[in-house]
Amino acid sequence: MLPRPLASAIIVLVSVIWAANFVLQFIVPEYHPDVTLNGVFMAIVGGALALSRKDSGGGPHGRKDDAP
């Protein structure tokens, strides 16, 4: 579990770098970003979001009584 402020900081930092990577290809014609970077950035942001969520307790619907 990541604390909310840390997860928010990671998400903002990665999103800014992601946006800069996208814009840079229009500013510098010789720059061609690797398309796999989008997947890496998406995985980092998605992972930070997932790890920052509070565990609601168990079952598929978040109720503790769903557990066998």
C-alpha positions as CSV (number, residue, x, y, z in Angstrom):
1,M,0.0,0.0,0.0
2,L,1.3,3.4,-0.9
3,P,0.2,6.5,1.1
4,R,-2.1,8.7,-0.9
5,P,0.3,11.7,-1.0
6,L,3.2,9.5,-2.3
7,A,1.0,7.9,-4.9
8,S,-0.3,11.3,-6.1
9,A,3.3,12.6,-6.3
10,I,4.3,9.6,-8.4
11,I,1.3,10.0,-10.7
12,V,1.9,13.7,-11.2
13,L,5.6,13.3,-11.9
14,V,5.2,10.4,-14.3
15,S,2.3,12.2,-16.1
16,V,4.4,15.3,-16.6
17,I,7.3,13.3,-18.0
18,W,4.8,11.3,-20.2
19,A,3.3,14.5,-21.6
20,A,6.8,16.0,-22.2
21,N,7.8,12.9,-24.0
22,F,4.7,13.2,-26.2
23,V,5.2,16.9,-27.0
24,L,9.0,16.6,-27.5
25,Q,8.4,14.7,-30.8
26,F,6.8,17.8,-32.3
27,I,9.5,20.2,-31.0
28,V,12.5,18.1,-32.0
29,P,12.0,16.5,-35.4
30,E,14.8,14.0,-34.9
31,Y,13.3,12.6,-31.7
32,H,11.2,9.5,-32.2
33,P,9.9,8.1,-28.8
34,D,9.7,4.3,-28.4
35,V,6.0,3.2,-28.4
36,T,6.7,0.9,-25.5
37,L,7.3,3.9,-23.3
38,N,3.5,4.5,-23.3
39,G,3.0,1.1,-21.8
40,V,5.6,1.6,-19.2
41,F,4.2,5.0,-18.2
42,M,0.7,3.5,-18.1
43,A,1.8,0.6,-15.9
44,I,3.5,3.0,-13.4
45,V,0.5,5.3,-13.1
46,G,-1.9,2.3,-13.0
47,G,0.2,0.6,-10.4
48,A,0.4,3.7,-8.2
49,L,-3.3,4.1,-8.4
50,A,-4.0,0.5,-7.5
51,L,-1.5,0.5,-4.6
52,S,-3.0,3.7,-3.2
53,R,-6.5,2.3,-2.9
54,K,-7.7,1.3,0.5
55,D,-8.5,-2.4,0.9
56,S,-12.2,-2.7,1.4
57,G,-12.0,-6.1,3.0
58,G,-12.1,-9.1,0.9
59,G,-14.6,-10.5,-1.5
60,P,-15.3,-9.5,-5.1
61,H,-17.8,-6.9,-4.0
62,G,-15.7,-5.6,-1.1
63,R,-17.6,-7.2,1.7
64,K,-15.9,-9.3,4.3
65,D,-18.7,-11.8,4.5
66,D,-18.1,-12.9,0.9
67,A,-15.0,-14.8,2.0
68,P,-15.4,-18.6,2.2
